Amino acid sequence: MDWLTTPEVWASLLALTAMEIVLGIDNIVFLAILVDRLPPRRRASGRRIGLGLALIARLLLLTGITTIMRLTQPVFEVAGQAFSWRDIILIAGGLFLVWKGTTEIHGRIEGEGAHHARDTRAASFGGIIVQIVLIDLVFSIDSVITAIGMASQLWIMMAAVVISIGVMFVAAGAVAGFIERHPTVRMLALSFLLLIGTMLVADGFGAHISRGYIYAAMGFSMLVELLNRLAAVRGARRR
């Protein structure tokens, strides 16, 4: 039990947990967009089941540390560019996010009411859950590899993952509700999917883009949206 009084252990746990929570922003945005396609009465259960399965999948990834590290080894080359399984997963996941964001934006613009109603009825609960888990795995690859480098003990990595998923579980409902109530925020969230997807594809091709830039752009966009809403509220009060 000496580890309970070791400052290095707690510092590692806190740093790793903070990193997992920050990286979970991508997941919360994607989760909110996907669950919005379910009937209202099933959205809460969709979030719970999706995050629960995502937690299990991440813990399984951590138990296969040796396999995860092998994912970074090159498996083939194209025009002098080496690709590993990690790169392939990131490219595939990024392209899916770009496709998903593009089709959702197209549907919102071309036929907001009818299109969204058809999508909600047609959305398969199982299909939505599978998409949540698969995309979470794509997002998890880099965070798991980083976690392995930041912590030497498996229980620290697992504890950080459990805490971060718990934070996502608490925040997902509020974020989804806010996006659902505000169409302009929903469009911003879909634009974020395009941004995140492009980042993943670029990373897969070896052009690393710091997530700090991505989150700064997302934060700036949300700040502008907040200012617009404050201006609208003040205008309404004056009228």
C-alpha positions in Angstrom: 0.0 0.0 0.0 3.0 2.3 -0.2 1.8 3.6 -3.6 -1.0 5.4 -1.8 1.5 7.8 -0.3 3.8 8.2 -3.4 3.5 11.6 -4.9 4.7 10.4 -8.3 1.8 7.9 -8.6 -0.8 10.5 -7.8 0.8 13.0 -10.2 0.9 10.4 -12.9 -2.8 9.6 -12.3 -3.9 13.2 -12.3 -1.9 14.1 -15.5 -3.2 11.0 -17.3 -6.8 11.6 -16.2 -6.7 15.2 -17.4 -5.3 14.1 -20.7 -8.0 11.5 -21.2 -10.7 14.0 -20.3 -9.4 16.6 -22.8 -9.2 13.9 -25.5 -12.7 12.9 -24.7 -14.0 16.2 -26.1 -14.0 14.6 -29.5 -16.1 11.7 -28.2 -18.7 13.9 -26.5 -19.3 15.8 -29.8 -19.6 12.7 -31.9 -21.8 11.0 -29.3 -24.2 14.0 -29.2 -24.5 14.0 -33.0 -25.1 10.2 -33.2 -27.6 9.9 -30.3 -29.6 12.8 -31.7 -30.7 10.5 -34.5 -32.4 8.2 -32.0 -36.0 8.7 -30.8 -36.0 11.0 -27.7 -37.0 8.2 -25.3 -34.0 6.1 -26.3 -31.3 8.7 -26.3 -30.4 8.4 -22.6 -30.1 4.6 -22.8 -28.1 5.0 -26.1 -25.6 7.2 -24.3 -25.3 4.9 -21.3 -24.9 1.7 -23.3 -22.5 3.3 -25.8 -20.2 4.8 -23.1 -20.4 1.5 -21.1 -19.2 -0.5 -24.1 -16.6 2.1 -24.9 -15.2 1.8 -21.4 -15.0 -2.0 -21.7 -13.3 -1.7 -25.1 -10.7 0.8 -23.8 -9.9 -1.4 -20.8 -9.5 -4.4 -23.2 -7.1 -2.2 -25.3 -5.0 -1.5 -22.2 -4.8 -5.2 -21.3 -3.3 -5.8 -24.7 -0.4 -3.3 -24.3 2.0 -5.4 -26.3 -0.4 -5.7 -29.2 -1.2 -1.9 -29.1 2.5 -1.0 -29.3 2.9 -3.3 -32.4 0.2 -1.1 -34.1 2.9 1.6 -34.5 5.2 -0.7 -36.5 5.1 -0.1 -40.3 3.3 -2.8 -42.3 3.7 -1.5 -45.9 5.0 1.5 -47.8 3.4 3.6 -50.6 5.7 6.0 -52.5 8.2 6.0 -49.7 5.5 6.7 -47.1 5.4 3.9 -44.4 2.0 3.1 -42.9 1.3 1.2 -39.7 -2.0 -0.3 -38.5 -2.4 2.8 -36.3 -2.2 5.0 -39.4 -4.7 2.9 -41.3 -7.1 3.0 -38.3 -6.8 6.8 -38.0 -7.3 7.3 -41.8 -10.3 5.1 -41.9 -11.8 6.7 -38.8 -11.1 10.2 -40.1 -12.7 9.5 -43.5 -15.8 8.2 -41.7 -16.0 11.3 -39.6 -15.7 13.5 -42.7 -18.3 11.5 -44.5 -20.6 11.6 -41.4 -20.3 15.3 -40.9 -20.8 16.1 -44.6 -23.9 14.0 -44.9 -25.4 15.3 -41.7 -24.7 19.0 -42.8 -26.2 18.3 -46.2 -29.3 16.8 -44.6 -29.8 19.7 -42.2 -29.4 22.3 -45.0 -31.3 20.6 -47.8 -34.3 19.4 -45.6 -34.0 20.1 -41.9 -37.5 18.9 -40.8 -38.4 16.0 -43.1 -34.9 14.7 -43.5 -34.2 14.7 -39.8 -37.5 13.0 -39.0 -36.8 10.2 -41.5 -33.3 9.7 -40.1 -34.6 9.5 -36.6 -37.2 6.9 -37.5 -34.7 4.9 -39.6 -31.9 5.1 -37.1 -31.0 1.6 -35.8 -30.3 1.6 -32.1 -27.8 -1.2 -32.5 -26.2 0.6 -35.4 -25.8 3.8 -33.4 -24.2 1.9 -30.5 -21.8 0.1 -32.9 -20.7 3.4 -34.4 -20.2 4.9 -31.0 -17.9 2.0 -29.9 -16.0 1.9 -33.2 -15.3 5.6 -33.3 -14.3 5.6 -29.6 -11.8 2.9 -30.5 -10.3 5.1 -33.2 -10.1 8.0 -30.7 -8.6 5.7 -28.1 -5.6 4.4 -30.1 -3.5 7.6 -29.6 -4.7 8.1 -26.0 -3.8 4.6 -25.1 -0.4 4.8 -26.7 0.2 8.1 -24.9 -1.0 6.6 -21.6 1.5 3.8 -21.9 4.2 6.3 -22.2 3.0 8.4 -19.3 2.4 5.7 -16.7 4.3 2.5 -15.9 1.5 0.8 -14.0 -1.6 -0.7 -15.6 -3.9 0.2 -12.8 -3.1 3.9 -13.2 -4.0 3.8 -16.9 -7.2 1.9 -16.2 -8.2 4.3 -13.3 -7.6 7.3 -15.6 -9.8 5.7 -18.3 -12.6 4.9 -15.9 -12.6 8.5 -14.4 -12.6 10.1 -17.9 -15.5 7.9 -19.1 -17.3 8.8 -15.9 -16.8 12.5 -16.7 -18.0 11.9 -20.2 -21.1 10.1 -18.9 -22.0 13.1 -16.7 -21.3 15.7 -19.4 -22.7 13.9 -22.4 -26.4 14.4 -21.5 -26.0 18.2 -20.9 -23.9 18.6 -24.1 -26.4 16.6 -26.2 -29.3 18.6 -24.8 -27.6 21.9 -25.5 -26.8 20.9 -29.1 -30.3 19.6 -29.7 -31.9 22.9 -28.5 -29.7 25.2 -30.6 -29.5 24.5 -34.4 -26.5 26.8 -34.9 -24.6 24.9 -32.2 -25.5 21.7 -33.9 -24.1 22.9 -37.1 -20.9 23.9 -35.3 -20.7 20.5 -33.8 -21.0 18.9 -37.2 -18.2 21.3 -38.5 -16.1 20.0 -35.6 -16.6 16.5 -36.9 -15.1 17.6 -40.2 -12.2 19.3 -38.4 -11.5 16.2 -36.2 -11.8 13.8 -39.2 -9.4 15.9 -41.3 -6.9 15.9 -38.3 -7.1 12.1 -38.0 -6.5 11.6 -41.8 -3.6 14.0 -41.7 -2.1 12.2 -38.7 -2.5 8.9 -40.4 -0.5 10.2 -43.4 2.3 11.4 -41.0 1.3 15.1 -41.0 0.7 15.5 -37.3 -1.5 18.4 -36.2 -1.4 19.4 -32.6 -4.8 18.9 -30.9 -4.2 22.2 -29.2 -4.8 24.0 -32.4 -8.0 22.0 -33.0 -9.3 22.6 -29.5 -8.4 26.3 -29.8 -10.4 26.6 -33.0 -13.3 24.8 -31.4 -13.1 27.0 -28.3 -12.9 30.2 -30.4 -16.0 29.1 -32.5 -18.0 28.4 -29.3 -16.9 31.8 -27.9 -18.2 33.6 -31.0 -21.5 31.6 -30.8 -21.8 32.5 -27.1 -21.3 36.2 -27.9 -23.9 36.0 -30.7 -26.4 34.5 -28.2 -25.7 37.1 -25.6 -26.2 39.8 -28.2 -29.5 38.2 -29.3 -30.8 38.0 -25.7 -29.9 41.7 -25.1 -31.6 42.7 -28.4 -34.7 40.8 -27.4 -34.8 42.5 -24.0 -34.5 45.9 -25.5 -37.4 45.2 -27.9 
